[in-house]
Amino acid sequence: MTHLVISRRFHGPPRSGNGGWTAGALADALPAVADDHPVTVRLKLPPPLEVPLSLQPGAGAAPHLVLADEGRTVAEAVLSERELVPVPPVGVLEAADAEERYAGLRAHPFPTCFVCGPQRRPGDGLRIFPGPLSPGAARSRENRTVAATWTPYESTLPIAWAAMDCPGGWSTDLLDRPAVLGTMTAVVHRLPSTRERYVVVGEQRDIDGRKLHTAATLYGPGDEVVATAEHVWITIDPQEFR
């Protein structure tokens, strides 16, 4: 594959690709990706929709891929040696309860986002609605942890990455501090099945100025770690992305 076209269906902000889906598509195109090997994707520009983006080998010895739009670097992917730390699991019932408190149901910077937009139809968007744990939960008091359930209607590597994108973002205060994905490092141990129900757990880990550090883990039956990711988000003015 020499080009990638991001369908409008996979947008995050209305005029650009969802960061997690775009990162996963670039990771999927990276040559010689070993199973269970993390990949880091850095987003340099809002990924444009419905235009052919070139896929070019990057410099260096490690597998490295550059996504470009008319010579401008949109994103870069490289194999990572980083050891990812999963977010501790949350049970299905607790995650389903947390969905009722999803802040994006009240207000949303990008309500048609492919992953977490409440205005997307079932079978079109993923409709993953990560809400905070019950106020009585110990983890709710200790840090910002959100959770949601998810049953995939289709399964690809970009969709698995996308499912771990927004749950990280919503572990921060996206309504008061809107942000977009800057960097995502993820490993997918297996693709999720369309016959299983999963739990996605997101956790805020640090704040450094405009940079918000988060993580998200996709759990299968029996608290199996299906995939895990760590992110860096950059706070923005959402009006500039609409």
C-alpha positions as CSV (number, residue, x, y, z in Angstrom):
1,M,0.0,0.0,0.0
2,T,1.4,3.4,-1.0
3,H,-1.5,5.6,-0.1
4,L,-4.1,5.9,2.7
5,V,-7.5,7.6,2.3
6,I,-9.3,8.4,5.5
7,S,-13.0,8.1,4.9
8,R,-15.2,10.8,6.2
9,R,-16.9,8.2,8.3
10,F,-13.8,7.9,10.5
11,H,-13.7,11.6,11.5
12,G,-13.1,12.8,15.0
13,P,-13.4,16.6,14.6
14,P,-15.7,17.2,11.7
15,R,-12.9,18.1,9.2
16,S,-10.2,15.6,10.2
17,G,-9.7,12.0,10.9
18,N,-10.1,10.5,14.4
19,G,-6.7,10.3,15.9
20,G,-6.9,6.7,17.1
21,W,-8.3,5.4,13.9
22,T,-5.7,7.2,11.9
23,A,-2.9,6.0,14.2
24,G,-4.1,2.4,13.9
25,A,-4.3,2.6,10.1
26,L,-0.7,3.8,10.0
27,A,0.4,1.1,12.5
28,D,-1.4,-1.5,10.3
29,A,0.6,-0.3,7.3
30,L,4.0,-0.4,9.1
31,P,6.1,-3.2,7.6
32,A,7.5,-6.0,9.7
33,V,5.3,-5.3,12.7
34,A,5.8,-8.2,15.1
35,D,2.9,-9.5,17.1
36,D,2.6,-8.0,20.6
37,H,5.1,-5.2,19.6
38,P,4.0,-1.7,20.6
39,V,3.9,1.0,17.9
40,T,4.1,4.7,18.6
41,V,2.3,7.1,16.2
42,R,2.8,10.9,16.4
43,L,0.2,13.1,14.8
44,K,1.7,16.3,13.3
45,L,-1.3,17.8,11.6
46,P,-5.1,17.2,11.6
47,P,-5.5,14.2,9.3
48,P,-7.3,15.3,6.2
49,L,-10.4,13.4,4.9
50,E,-11.1,11.8,1.6
51,V,-7.8,12.6,-0.1
52,P,-4.9,10.2,-0.9
53,L,-2.2,10.5,1.7
54,S,1.2,9.0,0.8
55,L,2.9,6.4,2.8
56,Q,6.6,6.7,2.8
57,P,9.5,4.9,4.6
58,G,11.0,7.1,7.3
59,A,14.7,7.5,8.1
60,G,16.5,5.3,10.5
61,A,17.1,1.6,11.0
62,A,13.9,0.7,12.9
63,P,10.7,0.3,10.8
64,H,9.4,3.8,10.4
65,L,6.5,5.0,8.2
66,V,5.5,8.6,7.4
67,L,2.0,9.7,6.3
68,A,2.2,12.8,4.2
69,D,-0.2,15.2,2.4
70,E,1.5,17.0,-0.5
71,G,4.9,16.9,1.2
72,R,3.6,17.9,4.7
73,T,4.0,15.2,7.4
74,V,0.6,14.3,8.9
75,A,1.8,11.5,11.1
76,E,4.7,9.2,11.8
77,A,4.7,5.6,13.0
78,V,7.7,3.6,14.5
79,L,8.1,0.4,16.4
80,S,8.5,1.2,20.1
81,E,10.4,-0.6,22.9
82,R,8.2,1.1,25.5
83,E,6.6,-1.3,28.1
84,L,3.0,-0.3,28.4
85,V,1.3,-0.5,31.8
86,P,-2.4,-1.5,31.5
87,V,-5.1,0.4,33.3
88,P,-6.5,-1.9,36.1
89,P,-9.7,-3.7,35.0
90,V,-13.3,-2.7,35.7
91,G,-16.2,-5.2,35.7
92,V,-18.8,-5.2,33.0
93,L,-21.6,-4.1,35.4
94,E,-19.5,-1.3,36.8
95,A,-18.6,-0.1,33.3
96,A,-22.2,-0.2,32.2
97,D,-23.1,1.9,35.2
98,A,-20.3,4.4,34.4
99,E,-21.7,4.9,30.9
100,E,-24.8,6.6,32.4
101,R,-22.4,9.4,33.7
102,Y,-20.7,10.0,30.3
103,A,-20.1,13.7,30.2
104,G,-20.3,13.7,26.4
105,L,-24.1,13.0,26.6
106,R,-24.5,16.5,28.2
107,A,-22.1,18.4,26.0
108,H,-19.4,17.4,23.5
109,P,-16.7,19.3,21.6
110,F,-17.1,17.0,18.6
111,P,-20.5,15.2,18.9
112,T,-20.1,13.3,15.6
113,C,-16.8,11.7,16.5
114,F,-16.5,8.2,15.1
115,V,-15.6,6.7,18.5
116,C,-17.4,8.6,21.2
117,G,-19.9,10.9,19.4
118,P,-23.5,10.5,20.7
119,Q,-24.9,11.7,17.4
120,R,-23.5,8.7,15.5
121,R,-25.9,5.9,14.7
122,P,-25.4,2.3,16.0
123,G,-23.4,0.4,13.3
124,D,-21.9,3.6,12.0
125,G,-19.9,5.1,14.9
126,L,-18.5,3.0,17.7
127,R,-20.6,4.8,20.3
128,I,-18.2,4.2,23.2
129,F,-19.4,6.3,26.1
130,P,-16.8,6.3,28.9
131,G,-18.1,7.7,32.1
132,P,-16.6,8.1,35.6
133,L,-16.8,5.3,38.0
134,S,-19.4,5.4,40.8
135,P,-18.6,8.3,43.2
136,G,-18.3,5.6,46.0
137,A,-15.6,3.6,44.2
138,A,-12.1,3.9,45.7
139,R,-10.5,4.4,42.3
140,S,-13.0,7.3,41.5
141,R,-11.6,9.2,44.5
142,E,-7.9,8.3,43.8
143,N,-7.7,9.4,40.2
144,R,-9.7,10.1,37.1
145,T,-10.8,6.7,35.8
146,V,-13.6,6.2,33.2
147,A,-15.1,3.0,31.8
148,A,-17.5,1.8,29.1
149,T,-18.7,-1.4,27.6
150,W,-18.3,-2.1,23.8
151,T,-19.5,-4.9,21.5
152,P,-17.8,-4.4,18.1
153,Y,-19.9,-4.6,14.9
154,E,-16.7,-5.0,12.9
155,S,-13.1,-5.7,13.8
156,T,-9.9,-4.2,12.3
157,L,-6.6,-3.0,13.7
158,P,-7.6,0.7,13.2
159,I,-10.9,0.1,15.0
160,A,-9.1,-1.5,17.9
161,W,-6.8,1.5,18.2
162,A,-9.8,3.8,17.9
163,A,-11.6,2.1,20.7
164,M,-8.7,3.0,23.0
165,D,-8.4,6.6,21.9
166,C,-11.3,8.6,23.3
167,P,-11.6,6.7,26.6
168,G,-8.2,8.1,27.4
169,G,-9.3,11.6,26.5
170,W,-12.5,11.4,28.6
171,S,-10.4,10.5,31.7
172,T,-9.4,14.2,31.6
173,D,-11.8,17.1,31.7
174,L,-12.5,17.4,28.0
175,L,-15.4,19.8,28.5
176,D,-13.3,22.4,30.3
177,R,-10.0,21.6,28.5
178,P,-10.8,20.2,25.0
179,A,-7.9,18.3,23.5
180,V,-6.9,16.3,20.5
181,L,-4.6,13.3,20.3
182,G,-0.9,14.1,19.8
183,T,0.8,10.8,20.4
184,M,-0.5,7.2,20.9
185,T,1.6,4.1,21.7
186,A,-0.4,0.9,21.6
187,V,-0.2,-2.9,21.4
188,V,-3.0,-5.1,20.2
189,H,-2.6,-8.7,21.4
190,R,-5.5,-9.9,19.3
191,L,-8.3,-8.3,17.4
192,P,-11.6,-8.1,19.3
193,S,-14.4,-10.4,18.3
194,T,-17.8,-9.2,17.1
195,R,-19.3,-12.0,19.3
196,E,-17.9,-10.7,22.6
197,R,-18.6,-7.8,24.9
198,Y,-15.6,-5.8,26.1
199,V,-14.8,-3.2,28.7
200,V,-12.6,-0.2,27.9
201,V,-11.0,1.6,30.8
202,G,-9.3,5.0,30.6
203,E,-7.1,6.7,33.2
204,Q,-5.6,10.1,33.5
205,R,-1.9,9.8,34.5
206,D,-0.3,13.3,34.4
207,I,-0.8,16.9,33.2
208,D,2.1,18.9,31.9
209,G,1.0,22.3,30.7
210,R,-1.0,21.8,27.5
211,K,-0.1,18.1,27.5
212,L,-2.4,15.5,29.1
213,H,-1.0,12.1,29.7
214,T,-3.5,9.2,29.7
215,A,-3.9,5.5,29.2
216,A,-6.6,3.0,28.1
217,T,-7.0,-0.7,28.1
218,L,-9.4,-3.0,26.3
219,Y,-10.4,-6.0,28.4
220,G,-12.1,-9.2,27.2
221,P,-13.8,-12.0,29.2
222,G,-12.0,-12.9,32.3
223,D,-10.1,-9.6,32.4
224,E,-8.0,-10.6,29.5
225,V,-5.9,-7.7,28.3
226,V,-6.8,-7.6,24.6
227,A,-5.0,-4.3,23.9
228,T,-3.5,-1.4,25.8
229,A,-2.4,2.1,24.9
230,E,-0.9,5.3,26.3
231,H,-1.5,8.8,25.0
232,V,-0.4,12.4,25.0
233,W,-3.2,14.9,24.3
234,I,-2.7,18.5,23.4
235,T,-5.3,21.1,24.6
236,I,-6.8,23.1,21.7
237,D,-9.6,25.6,20.8
238,P,-12.2,23.3,19.3
239,Q,-13.5,26.1,17.1
240,E,-10.2,25.8,15.1
241,F,-11.1,22.1,14.2
242,R,-14.8,22.6,13.2
